[in-house]
Structures are given as structure tokens and as C-alpha cells.
């Protein structure tokens, strides 16, 4: 468990998450007596086809997100959304959710100016505007199958990412509807102009729609489908070959790749050392119910790290070996707990940047989290007991 504490401390101090995970894996290697066999496992894990494929998928998602940003297509998408749904209340929630399709650190800062316009039209105070920008951006990640966090959770637990995303539909609905009805619906319908067509909006979403449809319906490998999505957005924006290659290069995130390899190596060291067998026995001996830990620890790790890859990359390798059976409902419960802790964490970059942009105080923002967060988790817990 020393490795777990070290990883959390390093992430809390904003040290590269990938380096933190490699450090945690190295500590397990030193303390477990794996020796040169452990080093061999590290090399094999990094070169494993499944790990290389996961890294490729995460890399392509990063590139697709960068293409949306670099081409200005995300701004056009939001413009067409606001024309199609001319209601400030809806757009105050929908605009940050659309920007959530770009899963990048501090991405809430991209949507903040547009959300502020909607918030000002509703006469919201800075804390209310900041809350909507943060909360609704992340609500979509319960069901968005191209979010690195949910892909990583599925990979670490050996379940299908689309099964997890589909199962979490009630959680998404709760996470979106509860704060909307609590904080936005009371204003009444406030329109922002003449309604536009849905087709420009669909055209802007085409790269993402194509990637998802080709994977789910046609069975095309996700990496290939993402590559198709990237090609579509480059063609839509009439990029030359040279400019397209430059855009692809700028979309590469070395830190994200380092994090993927670090997480998978950490997972392999946890499995090989057998440390979680001892932990499970110790917990059983002192009478701590596993469900109590499943509910509390992921949330606390998310709260402490303020990182979606951090909370998932740390907690899943620890808890998955402890579970008597790895099911989609159990994976979802772990994911939702860790994710909610990450979303509301004061160390979460989106929270910090949004609060600064809106000149908002963190206290009132966090207070607005309490009821939606608690009710959203209760929906997740109810789903688990009904279908788990």
C-alpha cells in the first residue's frame, strides 16, 4: 500500500501522472521480491499488443480532440447548437457538454466564455455559471465511449467499454437532469433567437458519429474508426496534406501516452506481487465489508488526485483483484465513485480554471455539487443493487 500512497502524493503535487505510476510500480517491484522477473514483466507489459493498442486508441482520441480545436469546428458546433436549441437554459447545460467531447486537461476553460454568455442572459451569479460549466462538461463522460477514463476503466477490468457506457445511461440522465431541474428550469424558457436546422450540427458532429457508428454497428476496430473520424474532419476543413500532418503531430500528447503505459505497468505489478491477496485477507480479518471500501476509497482518491486517469489508474488495479466477480455493474460503481470525486475535487484543473475565469468562490461552487452529486451516486448504487 506504500506504492498507493506515493502515487497519490506525487499526483497531488502535480508530478506527471505517468511518472507517478511508474514510481509506484517500481516500489512494488522492490518490496515484493520480484527481482529481474519483475523487470521482465515490465518490458512485456509495455510491448504487449493489447497495451500498445490501448495507447494507440488514447493517442487517436487526443488527436481528434485537437483537430476539433485547431480547425475551429468545435466553435462552429456550439454555434449551430445554439441556433438549433434557442434556449439559454438548455444551452447553459448543453454547451459545456458539447465541449466535453474534447477530453483534455483544463478543457472547461474553452467553454467558459460561451457558458458565461448564457449565464449572463439568465442573470446567474459567478458561482452558478462556474458550476454549470464544470458539472455539465463532465456529465457526458458517463456515456461517452471515446472518453479516455471510461476506456481505461474497461481495459483495466476486462469488460466492454460500450457495455459500461450503455449501463450508465441512467446515471447520465440523473447527472444531467437533476442539476438542470434544480438550478436552471426555474427561470422559464428564455430564447436567444430564431431556431436553425439540425443538419449543420450533425455535419459538425460527423467525425465523432462516424467513429462510434463504425465501431458499434459495423464492428470496425476502434483505432481504425477513430482514424476515419480524423480523416473526415481534415477533409471537412479542406486541409492540405502538409497542414494536416502538422495538425496530427501537434495533437500527440506524450504525457498521455506515458500515463497509459504507467497505469498498465502498475496494474501488472499489483497482479504479479499478489499484494492484494494479503490486503483482502487483512480486511476480512478485521471485518471491513468490501462494499464499504468500493463506495468510499475511489471517491476519496478522485477527490485527492483531481485526475480522472489518476483515480481510475490507482483504484482499479487495487480493487479488481479483490472482487469475487468482475461485472459491468461493479465496474460502473467503481467508475462513478472515482469520477464524482475527481469532478468535485478542488485540485481538478477544470475547477480551478473555471473558478478563476468566472471570478467565483470555490465554497459556493462545491456546495452546489452536494445534492446533484449525492443523488447521482444514489442512482448508480440503486442500479447496482437492481442489476448487479
C-alpha positions in Angstrom: 0.0 0.0 0.0 3.1 2.3 0.3 3.1 2.5 -3.5 -0.5 3.7 -3.5 0.3 6.5 -1.0 3.4 7.5 -3.0 1.4 7.7 -6.3 -1.4 9.8 -4.7 1.2 12.2 -3.1 3.1 12.6 -6.4 -0.1 13.2 -8.4 -1.3 15.7 -5.7 1.9 17.6 -6.2 1.3 17.8 -10.0 4.1 15.4 -10.9 3.5 13.7 -14.2 0.9 11.0 -13.6 2.8 8.6 -15.9 5.9 9.0 -13.8 4.0 8.6 -10.6 2.5 5.3 -11.8 6.0 4.0 -12.9 7.3 5.1 -9.5 4.5 3.1 -7.8 5.2 0.1 -9.9 8.9 0.3 -9.1 8.2 0.4 -5.3 6.1 -2.7 -5.7 8.9 -4.3 -7.7 11.5 -3.5 -4.9 9.3 -4.6 -2.0 7.7 -7.7 -3.4 10.8 -9.7 -4.2 10.0 -10.0 -7.9 13.6 -9.0 -8.9 14.6 -9.5 -12.5 11.4 -11.4 -13.2 9.5 -8.2 -12.4 11.7 -6.2 -14.8 10.9 -8.7 -17.5 7.2 -8.3 -16.7 7.5 -4.5 -17.1 9.0 -4.9 -20.6 6.5 -7.5 -21.6 3.6 -5.3 -20.4 4.8 -2.2 -22.3 5.2 -4.3 -25.5 2.0 -6.3 -25.1 -0.2 -5.9 -28.2 -3.3 -5.0 -26.0 -1.4 -2.2 -24.2 0.1 -0.8 -27.5 -3.4 -0.8 -29.0 -4.9 1.0 -25.9 -2.1 3.6 -26.2 -2.9 4.0 -29.9 -6.6 4.5 -29.2 -6.0 7.1 -26.5 -3.5 8.8 -28.8 -6.0 9.0 -31.7 -8.7 10.4 -29.3 -6.3 13.1 -28.3 -5.5 13.9 -31.9 -9.2 14.0 -32.9 -9.9 16.4 -30.0 -7.0 18.6 -31.1 -8.4 18.7 -34.6 -11.7 19.9 -33.4 -10.0 22.7 -31.5 -7.4 23.6 -34.1 -9.9 23.8 -37.0 -12.4 25.8 -35.1 -15.0 23.1 -35.7 -15.9 22.9 -32.0 -16.9 26.6 -32.0 -19.0 26.1 -35.1 -20.6 23.1 -33.5 -21.6 25.2 -30.5 -22.9 28.0 -32.7 -25.1 25.6 -34.6 -26.3 24.0 -31.3 -27.4 27.4 -30.1 -29.3 28.1 -33.3 -30.9 24.6 -33.2 -31.9 25.0 -29.5 -32.6 28.7 -28.9 -33.0 28.4 -25.1 -30.4 29.9 -22.7 -31.3 27.4 -20.0 -30.7 24.4 -22.3 -27.5 25.9 -23.7 -26.1 26.6 -20.3 -26.0 22.8 -19.9 -25.6 21.7 -23.5 -22.6 24.0 -24.4 -20.2 22.6 -21.8 -21.4 19.1 -22.6 -20.6 19.6 -26.2 -17.1 20.8 -25.3 -16.8 17.7 -23.2 -16.4 15.8 -26.5 -12.9 17.3 -26.3 -11.4 15.4 -23.3 -8.3 17.4 -22.5 -6.9 18.8 -19.2 -8.4 22.1 -18.3 -10.8 21.8 -21.2 -13.6 23.6 -19.3 -11.7 26.9 -20.0 -12.6 26.5 -23.7 -16.4 26.5 -23.0 -16.2 29.1 -20.2 -16.7 32.2 -22.4 -19.7 30.8 -24.1 -21.3 29.5 -20.9 -20.8 32.9 -19.4 -22.9 34.5 -22.1 -25.7 32.0 -21.4 -25.3 32.6 -17.7 -25.4 36.4 -18.0 -28.6 36.1 -20.1 -30.1 34.2 -17.1 -28.6 36.7 -14.6 -26.7 33.9 -12.8 -24.1 34.8 -10.3 -20.4 33.8 -10.9 -20.6 30.7 -8.8 -23.7 29.4 -10.6 -22.2 30.0 -14.0 -18.9 28.2 -12.9 -20.9 25.2 -11.5 -22.8 24.7 -14.8 -19.6 24.9 -16.8 -17.8 22.3 -14.7 -20.7 19.9 -13.9 -22.3 19.6 -17.4 -19.0 19.3 -19.2 -18.3 16.2 -17.2 -21.8 14.7 -17.1 -21.4 13.3 -20.6 -18.4 11.2 -19.6 -20.7 8.6 -18.0 -21.8 7.5 -21.5 -19.2 8.9 -24.0 -17.3 5.8 -25.2 -14.4 7.9 -26.5 -13.5 9.3 -23.1 -10.1 8.0 -22.1 -11.2 7.5 -18.5 -14.0 5.1 -19.3 -11.9 3.3 -21.9 -9.2 2.8 -19.3 -11.7 1.6 -16.7 -13.0 -1.0 -19.2 -9.5 -2.1 -20.2 -8.3 -2.5 -16.6 -11.4 -4.5 -15.7 -11.7 -6.6 -18.8 -15.2 -5.5 -19.8 -16.6 -4.0 -22.9 -16.5 -0.1 -22.9 -19.8 0.1 -24.8 -21.4 -2.1 -22.2 -20.3 0.2 -19.4 -21.4 3.3 -21.3 -24.8 1.8 -22.0 -25.3 0.6 -18.5 -24.5 4.1 -17.2 -27.3 5.8 -19.2 -29.5 6.2 -16.1 -26.5 7.8 -14.2 -26.0 10.2 -17.1 -29.7 11.1 -17.2 -29.7 11.7 -13.4 -26.4 13.7 -13.6 -27.8 15.9 -16.3 -31.5 16.2 -15.3 -31.1 16.8 -11.5 -29.0 20.0 -11.6 -31.0 21.2 -14.6 -34.3 21.0 -12.7 -32.7 22.2 -9.5 -30.8 25.2 -10.9 -32.0 26.1 -14.4 -35.6 25.2 -15.1 -36.9 27.7 -12.6 -36.0 30.6 -14.9 -38.6 29.6 -17.5 -37.9 29.5 -21.2 -35.6 32.2 -22.4 -35.0 32.1 -26.1 -31.9 33.5 -27.8 -33.2 34.0 -31.4 -34.7 32.2 -34.4 -34.4 28.4 -34.5 -31.9 26.9 -37.0 -31.6 23.5 -38.8 -30.2 20.3 -37.2 -28.1 19.5 -40.3 -25.2 21.9 -39.7 -25.0 20.5 -36.2 -24.9 16.9 -37.5 -22.2 17.8 -40.0 -20.0 19.2 -37.2 -20.5 16.0 -35.2 -19.9 13.7 -38.2 -16.3 12.7 -37.3 -17.4 11.5 -33.8 -20.6 10.0 -35.1 -18.7 8.1 -37.8 -16.2 6.7 -35.3 -18.9 5.4 -32.9 -21.2 4.1 -35.7 -18.4 2.3 -37.5 -17.3 0.6 -34.2 -20.6 -0.3 -32.8 -22.7 -1.2 -35.9 -20.1 -2.3 -38.4 -17.6 -3.8 -36.0 -14.7 -1.8 -37.2 -11.8 -1.7 -34.7 -11.9 1.4 -32.6 -8.5 2.7 -33.7 -9.4 2.4 -37.4 -12.8 4.1 -36.7 -11.0 7.0 -34.9 -8.6 7.3 -37.8 -11.6 7.6 -40.1 -13.0 10.3 -37.9 -9.8 12.2 -38.1 -9.7 11.9 -41.8 -13.2 13.2 -42.1 -12.5 16.3 -40.0 -9.4 17.1 -42.1 -11.4 16.7 -45.3 -14.2 18.8 -43.9 -11.8 21.6 -43.2 -10.1 21.3 -46.6 -6.6 20.8 -45.1 -3.6 20.3 -47.4 -1.5 17.2 -46.7 1.3 19.2 -45.1 -1.1 21.2 -42.8 -2.9 18.0 -41.9 0.3 16.3 -40.9 1.3 19.3 -38.8 -2.1 19.2 -37.1 -1.8 15.5 -36.4 1.7 16.0 -34.9 0.5 18.8 -32.6 -2.3 16.6 -31.4 0.1 14.0 -30.0 0.3 14.1 -26.1 3.4 12.4 -24.8 2.2 12.8 -21.2 -1.0 11.0 -22.0 0.9 8.1 -23.6 3.3 7.9 -20.6 0.2 7.8 -18.3 -1.3 4.8 -20.2 1.9 2.8 -20.1 2.5 3.7 -16.4 -1.0 2.6 -15.4 -0.7 -0.7 -17.2 2.7 -1.5 -15.7 1.4 -0.5 -12.3 -1.6 -2.9 -12.8 0.8 -5.7 -13.9 3.0 -5.2 -10.8 -0.1 -5.3 -8.5 -1.2 -8.6 -10.1 2.3 -10.2 -10.1 3.1 -9.3 -6.5 -0.1 -10.8 -5.1 -0.2 -7.9 -2.6 -3.9 -7.5 -3.0 -4.5 -11.1 -1.8 -2.8 -10.1 1.5 -4.9 -6.9 1.7 -8.1 -8.8 1.1 -7.2 -11.3 3.8 -6.4 -8.4 6.2 -9.7 -6.6 5.5 -11.6 -9.9 6.0 -9.8 -10.5 9.3 -10.8 -7.1 10.7 -14.4 -7.3 9.4 -14.4 -4.4 6.9 -17.1 -5.0 4.2 -15.7 -4.8 0.7 -18.7 -2.7 -0.4 -17.8 0.0 2.1 -14.3 0.3 0.5 -15.7 0.1 -3.1 -18.0 3.1 -2.3 -15.6 5.2 -0.3 -12.0 4.7 -1.5 -12.4 5.5 -5.2 -14.3 8.7 -4.3 -11.5 9.8 -1.9 -8.8 9.0 -4.4 -10.6 11.1 -7.0 -11.0 13.9 -4.5 -7.3 13.8 -3.5 -5.8 13.5 -7.0 -8.2 15.7 -9.1 -7.3 13.5 -12.1 -9.6 11.1 -14.0 -6.7 8.9 -15.1 -5.2 9.2 -11.7 -8.3 8.0 -9.7 -9.1 5.2 -12.2 -5.4 4.2 -12.7 -4.8 3.9 -9.0 -8.1 2.3 -7.7 -8.9 -0.2 -10.5 -5.7 -2.2 -10.2 -6.2 -2.4 -6.5 -9.9 -3.3 -6.4 -10.4 -5.5 -9.4 -8.3 -8.4 -7.9 -10.4 -8.1 -4.7 -13.8 -8.6 -6.4 -15.3 -12.1 -6.3 -16.7 -11.4 -9.8 -15.9 -8.5 -12.2 -19.3 -7.4 -13.7 -20.3 -4.3 -15.6 -22.4 -3.0 -12.6 -19.5 -3.3 -10.3 -17.1 -1.7 -12.7 -19.6 1.1 -13.1 -19.9 1.6 -9.3 -16.2 1.9 -9.0 -16.1 4.3 -12.0 -18.9 6.6 -10.8 -17.4 6.9 -7.3 -13.9 7.7 -8.6 -15.3 10.0 -11.2 -17.5 12.1 -8.8 -14.6 12.5 -6.5 -12.5 13.8 -9.4 -15.2 16.1 -10.7 -15.7 18.0 -7.5 -12.0 18.0 -6.4 -10.6 21.5 -5.7 -7.4 20.1 -7.3 -9.2 19.4 -10.6 -7.8 21.7 -13.2 -11.2 22.4 -14.7 -12.5 23.6 -11.3 -9.5 25.8 -10.8 -9.5 27.4 -14.2 -13.3 27.9 -14.3 -13.4 29.5 -10.9 -10.6 31.9 -12.0 -12.4 32.8 -15.3 -15.8 33.5 -13.6 -14.1 35.2 -10.6 -16.1 32.7 -8.5 -15.5 31.4 -4.9 -14.9 27.7 -4.6 -17.0 27.3 -1.5 -20.4 28.1 -3.1 -19.5 26.0 -6.2 -18.7 22.9 -4.1 -21.9 23.5 -2.1 -23.9 23.3 -5.3 -22.2 19.9 -6.0 -23.6 18.2 -2.9 -27.2 17.3 -3.8 -26.6 16.5 -7.5 -23.5 14.5 -6.7 -25.2 12.6 -3.9 -28.4 11.8 -5.9 -26.3 10.8 -9.0 -24.3 8.4 -6.9 -27.5 7.0 -5.3 -28.8 6.3 -8.8 -25.6 4.4 -9.5 -25.9 2.5 -6.3 -29.6 1.7 -7.0 -28.7 0.4 -10.5 -26.0 -1.8 -8.9 -28.4 -3.4 -6.4 -31.1 -3.9 -9.1 -28.8 -5.3 -11.8 -25.6 -6.2 -10.1 
